[in-house]
Amino acid sequence: MLLREVGRLEASIEAGLALGREPLVFLHYPPIYGDYVCEEIMEVLRRYEIRRCWYGHLHGMAGRKAFIGDADGIGMKLIAADYVKFVPQLIVADEP
């Protein structure tokens, strides 16, 4: 199942690149959580030189272990609805 999701991520990034735009990555699950790093996802993000990644899924106390910040030059941010107190988050194309 993970390899299927990795393939979908690659296809989405390639489609974004074909449009001539910077691909912005939004994932359901965090690629980094606590001490865990999903190397398959991170390898794709590094290979395509993704600069920004947003993710959700972490609710309640799980947000405490969320990785928010820079990982290998990729800005990561948790935007799960309850974590951001259901306030819509502004995504600006040229802002990390």
Backbone torsions as a table, in degrees:
resi	resn	phi	psi	omega
1	MET	NA	-40.3	179.2
2	LEU	-60.8	-44.7	-179.5
3	LEU	-63.5	-33.5	175.8
4	ARG	-63.6	-43.5	179.7
5	GLU	-67.1	-36.7	176.2
6	VAL	-62.3	-43.1	177.6
7	GLY	-62.8	-40.0	177.8
8	ARG	-65.7	-39.8	177.6
9	LEU	-61.6	-46.8	178.5
10	GLU	-60.1	-44.6	-179.5
11	ALA	-62.2	-40.3	179.1
12	SER	-65.8	-43.4	178.7
13	ILE	-62.7	-44.8	179.1
14	GLU	-62.2	-37.3	177.4
15	ALA	-64.7	-39.8	177.0
16	GLY	-65.0	-42.0	178.2
17	LEU	-63.5	-36.3	179.5
18	ALA	-63.2	-24.2	177.3
19	LEU	-82.3	-7.2	179.5
20	GLY	79.4	20.7	-178.2
21	ARG	-116.8	161.5	174.8
22	GLU	-71.0	123.6	177.3
23	PRO	-72.2	130.5	173.6
24	LEU	-106.5	130.3	-173.9
25	VAL	-104.2	128.7	174.4
26	PHE	-121.8	122.7	-178.7
27	LEU	-119.9	151.0	174.4
28	HIS	-74.1	-50.4	-177.8
29	TYR	-96.4	148.2	178.3
30	PRO	-72.7	136.6	176.1
31	PRO	-74.0	-19.4	176.8
32	ILE	-133.2	130.7	179.2
33	TYR	-147.1	114.6	-176.4
34	GLY	60.1	-124.4	178.8
35	ASP	-89.2	-4.5	-176.3
36	TYR	-89.0	134.2	174.4
37	VAL	-126.7	123.9	176.0
38	CYS	-82.2	94.7	-174.9
39	GLU	-62.6	-31.7	-179.8
40	GLU	-63.6	-43.9	178.3
41	ILE	-71.2	-44.6	-178.9
42	MET	-61.8	-36.2	179.2
43	GLU	-61.9	-41.6	178.1
44	VAL	-64.8	-45.9	-179.8
45	LEU	-61.1	-40.7	178.6
46	ARG	-68.7	-44.3	-177.0
47	ARG	-60.5	-38.4	-179.5
48	TYR	-91.2	6.8	178.7
49	GLU	53.0	44.7	176.9
50	ILE	-68.1	134.2	-178.5
51	ARG	-98.7	-23.2	-175.5
52	ARG	-142.6	138.5	-178.2
53	CYS	-142.0	128.2	176.3
54	TRP	-114.2	147.8	179.5
55	TYR	-148.3	164.4	-179.7
56	GLY	-126.3	-134.8	175.0
57	HIS	72.4	-31.8	-176.2
58	LEU	-82.5	120.5	-176.2
59	HIS	-123.9	154.5	177.7
60	GLY	59.9	-134.7	-176.3
61	MET	-67.6	-16.8	-179.6
62	ALA	-62.0	-25.6	178.7
63	GLY	-61.6	-20.0	179.4
64	ARG	-64.7	-28.1	-179.7
65	LYS	-97.0	6.2	-179.0
66	ALA	-64.7	142.0	173.0
67	PHE	-92.5	119.6	177.3
68	ILE	-128.4	119.4	-178.2
69	GLY	144.2	-154.8	-176.1
70	ASP	-97.7	128.8	174.6
71	ALA	-130.8	110.0	-179.6
72	ASP	56.5	36.2	179.1
73	GLY	82.7	7.3	179.9
74	ILE	-109.2	117.8	177.0
75	GLY	-75.8	126.2	-178.0
76	MET	-119.6	140.0	-177.5
77	LYS	-144.8	133.0	175.0
78	LEU	-83.1	125.3	178.9
79	ILE	-127.7	30.3	174.5
80	ALA	-57.8	139.5	-172.7
81	ALA	-53.1	-48.5	-177.9
82	ASP	-71.3	-29.5	178.6
83	TYR	-64.2	-38.5	-180.0
84	VAL	-94.4	16.6	177.3
85	LYS	57.0	34.3	176.4
86	PHE	61.6	23.1	176.3
87	VAL	-94.2	122.7	178.5
88	PRO	-55.3	141.1	-178.8
89	GLN	-102.4	131.1	178.7
90	LEU	-82.7	126.4	177.0
91	ILE	-108.6	116.3	-178.4
92	VAL	-108.8	130.6	-171.7
93	ALA	-55.9	-36.2	-175.1
94	ASP	-108.4	20.9	-178.9
95	GLU	-114.7	131.9	180.0
96	PRO	-71.3	NA	NA
